[in-house]
Amino acid sequence: MSNAPFKLGLKMTKLPRLLLLILGLNAIAAAKGLCGVLAIPTTLTKAGSPHLIKGDLYVPGSSRLTIEAGAELIIAPTDSCKDLQQLDWADSQFVSIKIHGAFYVKGTSSEPVIIRPQNPKNGEVSWDGIRLFKQGSDYADVKFLHINGAHKAIYATNSSLGIKNSIFTKNNVGIWAKEQSKLQVHNNTFVQNLNSGIYTQNSTHSIVANIFAENISYGIWADSRKGVNINHNLFWKNGETDCFKCPANVLRMVQISAQGDSLDKHNNLRANPVFIGSSAELKLRRTDPTVATPKNQVKDQKVQAMHRRSDSLGLTGLDTKYEYKPWGKGSWLLSKYSPARHAAPDKATFYNPDSSRGDIGAWGALGQYKY
């Protein structure tokens, strides 16, 4: 697609082109809203947050969009940004971010990048999503992105990039990839999306250590291609099926994990992820002998005090000094009861910060990042 149809959404045609561009970008920033063509490299910062996306954004092949850790983008469409050519019905109905140039999302576990609608509607999409066209692996990378409310949160066409440690919730589709795209989709969480977590067509991907839970229709919708590598993922209660038209043997259970969960030959498992605060965690806590009985339920508090004292001395065999602390900070954290803990591939790139075997989901593999 050429850049010709795209015009900056500002009415200042009498100024020289370069001056128009500079003044135009400054005017957009001053208005605390973004729309139009980002013709020069642009960085959206945490300090400038929240960034209101008031209309379609377009990054041409000669430009770059970088989103720094902690930045928040709020989709807040207005009627003043309608000058960009629309690509299809979804683009015409909703605000989209179209990328032909470089695109980097640089979130961290403590400061993820957040992109969300200003006025989310339960059960409906509120914007189109991020569209990537012919990106090479050196020109696009997404880490620690929390994105929701989109038609196709990330829509990749003939692109190669990594999408890691991100959370996709309440979109129509989390990641839609087609036309020979090659994605590394590692350590993400896809929860409660309306259609599917991932839809892939005529593409090959590495889909590893992700959680697909409670998506309305599908965890993954594939097209039966052998080149899609799906391993060490967790699937749970996706409405129609967990992995539609996935390669042979995916989720055909043949073995039992150390925790007693069923695994296929690719180490994918079907089990409740047990997030912190979930009903599953509360149920497991009630039957956990290492969890102290609530004080209002203790009949003899003297016996309880004696037990705690002997336990602190190591006389009962219980390690009361250990306290489980989940990696990461935010939502969809894994409970200590989760079968996704220590279930990622046994490789250094997936390890936890303490060098233990990594966890599945958006808060796993944090050992590869330097803090």
N, C-alpha and C positions, 0 to 999 in steps of 0.2 A: 504494500500500500504506500503510495507516495505521500509526501508531506503537504502537497499543494492544497488539498481540500480543507486543511485545518487552519483556522484563523484565531488569533488572540481575541478573547472575548472582551475587548475594550474599544470604545469609539474615539480614536485619536489618529485618523488617517492622514492628517496634514503634516505630521512630524516626520523627520528622517527615520528610516527604518531602525537603525541601531538605537537612536534616542527613544523611539517608540517602544522598543523592546524593554529598555532599562526602566523607563517611566511606567510602562505597563506592569512589569513585575512588581515594582515598588507600590503601585496603586493597589494591586491585588493584596499585597501583604498588609498595607495600611488599612484595607477594608476588612482585615481579619478573615479573609476567605480566599480560596484558591479555585481557579478554573482556567481553561484555555491551554495554550501551548507553553510548555516549559522548555524554551529553546536554548537555555544555557543550563549547565549543571546546577542542580538545586538540592539543598539539604534541609530536611524538616527535623527540627531539634526538639528536645524535651523542653528547653527553656521557652520556646515559642508555642508550646501546646496550651490548649487544644487547637489544632489546625482544622478549620472548617472547610470542607470540600463542598463548594457550592454549585459545582457543575462538572462536566467532563474534564479530565486532565489528559493531556497527550504529551508523551516524551518521545521526540523524534530520534532517529538513529544516531544523530550526532550529539545527543545530550545524555543526561544521567539524572536519575532520582535516587537519593539516599535518604533513608529514614533512620534516625539515630535511636539508640536505646532510650526507653522511657517516653518517646514521643507518642502522642495520641491524635489520631485523625478521626474526625466526626463527620459523617456524611450528612450534610444539611443543604439539600438542593433548593435553589431559588429560580425564579423565572428570568434572571438577568444573564444566564450563561447557557446559551443555546446555539452558539455559532459553529461548533464542531460537527463534521459529517458523522451521521449515525450509521453503524455497520449492520445492524439487524434489529428485530423487534425489541429484544431485551435492552439493547443499547439505547434505543429511542425512548423506552419507558423509564429507564433508570440511569443514575449517574454511574459512570465507569472511569477507571484509570487505565489508559491504553499505553503500553510500553513497547516502543521499537528500539529504544536505546538501552543503556545499562540501568540495572535496578538492584539495589541492595537494601535489605532490611536487616539492621544490626542490633536487634534486641539482645537482652541478656536474661538469665534466669531471675534476677532480682528486679530488672527493669525491662519487661517485654514491650514491644510495640503493639499498640491497640488500635484497631480500626473497627468502628461500629457506627450504626445509624444514630442520628440524633433522636428520632422518634421511632423506635423499634415497634413492630406489630407482631404480636404473638401468632405464629403459624404462617406468616407472610414474609416475603423478602422485601427489602427497602432500598437496595441499590444493586448494581450489576456485578461489580467485583473488579479484580485486577486482571487485565488481559495482556499476556506476554506473547510477542511475535518474534520467532527466529532468534531467541537469545542463546548465546553460547555459554558454556559453563563458567567462563572467566568474566562474563558481563551480567550475571544475575545470581543472586544468592539470598535466601530467606532463612533467618534464624529468629526464634522466639517472637513469633507473631501471633497475637490473639485476634481473630477476625470472625465477625458474625454478621448475620442479617443479609448476606449477599446471594444473588442468583447463582453465580459460580465464583466462589471466593477467589480462587486462582485458576485462570483459564489459560493453559499453555498450548501454543500451536507451534510445532516444529522447533521446540526449545529444549535446551539441556541446562538443568540447574539443580541445586540442592534445596530442599525444603525440610527444615529440621526444627525440632523442639517447639512446634507451634500447636495452637489449639484452634480447632474449627468447630464452631457450635452454631446451630440454628440458621445455617445457610441452606439453600436448596441443595447444592453440591459443594463439598469442601474443595476438592481439586478435580478439575476436568482437563484431561490431557489428550491430544490427538495429533495426527500427522507426523509420525516419527519423532515424537518427543521422547526424551530420555531423562527421567527424573530420579533423583535420590530422595526418597521420602522416608526419612528415618526419625524415630522418636517423636511422633506427633500423636495428638489425641483428637479423634473425630467423634463427637457426641451430639446426639439430638439434631442432626441435620435432616431436612425434610425428605430428601431423596436418597442420597448416598454420601458416604465419606469421600470415596474416590470413584471417578468414572474414567476409564481409559479406553482409547480406540486407536488401533493401528500404531501402537507405541510400545516401548520397552522400558521398564522401570525396575529399580531396586526398592521394594516396599518392605521395610524391616523395622521391627520393634515399635510398632504403632498400636494404639488402642482404637478399636471400632466398637462403640457401645451405644445401643438404644437409638441408632439412626432409624428414621421412620420406615424406610424401604430396604436399603442395602448397606452393608458395610463397604464392600467393593463391588463395582459393576465392571467386569472385564469383557474382552471379546475373544477369549480362548487362545490368545497368542502364547506360545511357549516362552517367549523372551521376557515375560513379566516374572520377576523373582520375588516371591512372597514368602517370607520366613520370619519366625520369632515374633509374630503378632498375636494380639489377644482380641477375640471376637465375643460379643455378648449381646443378645437380645436385639439384633437388627431385624426390623419388622418382617420383610419378605424372606430374605435369606442373608447369611453372613457374607458370602463370597460368590456372586453370580457369574457363571461362565469363567471361573478362575481355572488356571492350569490343573491338570490331573493331580490327584492326591492332596490338593490343598483342602484341609479340614476333613480328610478321611482319617479318622483317629486310629492310630496303630500302637501307641505306647502311653505310658503313664509317667508323669513328671514326679520329681521328688516330693512335691506337695500333694500328690494324689490326683492331679488334674490330667485330663486326656490331651494328648498331643498327636499331631500328624507327623509324617516323616520329615517335614520342614520345620518342626518345632513351633508351629502355630498352635495356640490353645483356645478352647472355648470355655470361658469361665467368667464369673462376675469379677470385674476389676477391683471392687471394694474401695471406693474413694472415701476419703475422710469426710465424716458427717453423713454418710449414706445410711440407709436403713440396714444394709448388710453389715456395716461395721458395728452399729449399735447392737445388732443381734449377736455377733461374734463376741463382743465385749462382755455380754451377760454370761457367756459360758466360758470365759477365759479365767483360769485359776490364778493367773499372775496379776490380775487386776483386783485391787482392793475393793471390798464391798462398801457401798456408800454408807456414810456414817449413820444416816437416819434409818438404815436397815440392819445395823449391828445390834444384836441383843446383849452381848457381853463385851463392852469396850475394853475391859481390863485384859481379857484374853487376846483381843486384837492388838493392844499395845505390846503385850509380851511377845506376840508373834512377830511384830514389826521389829522389835529390838533384837530378837534372835536372828531374824532374817538379815538385819544390817551387819551382824557379826558373821554371816555366812553359815549359820548353824542349820538352816532349813534346806539349803541347796538351791535357793532362789537368788537370782542376781537382781536385787532391787535397785542397784546403782544405775543399771542400764535404762536409758529412756530413748525410745525411738523418736527420731526427728526426721521428717520427710525432707528430701532434697527439693530445692526450689521454693518459690514463694508465690502463692496465688491460688487459683481454683483447680479442681480436678487433681488434687494431690493424692498419692497412694497411701492407704492405710497400712499399718504394720501387718495386717492380715491379708494383704493383696497378693494373689498369685502372680501378679506382674512384677513383683520385686525379684531382682536377681535372675530374671528370665530372658534378658537380651542375649545376643551372641556373646560368647566368652572371648571377646577381643578387646584390646586396649582402647579402641575408639568408642566403645560402648560402656566403659567402666564408670563407676561412681567416683566422686572426688576422693573417697577413702581407698580407692583402688580395688574395691570389691566388684563383683560382677554386676553389670549395669541393670537398670530397671527398664521395663517397657513403658512407653508413653512419653508425654511431653517433658517430664521431669527426669528422664533418664539420660545417661551418657554425659553427665555434667563434668566428668573428670577430664574430658578433652578440652575444656575451656579454661583459660587462665583468668583468675580474678584479681 
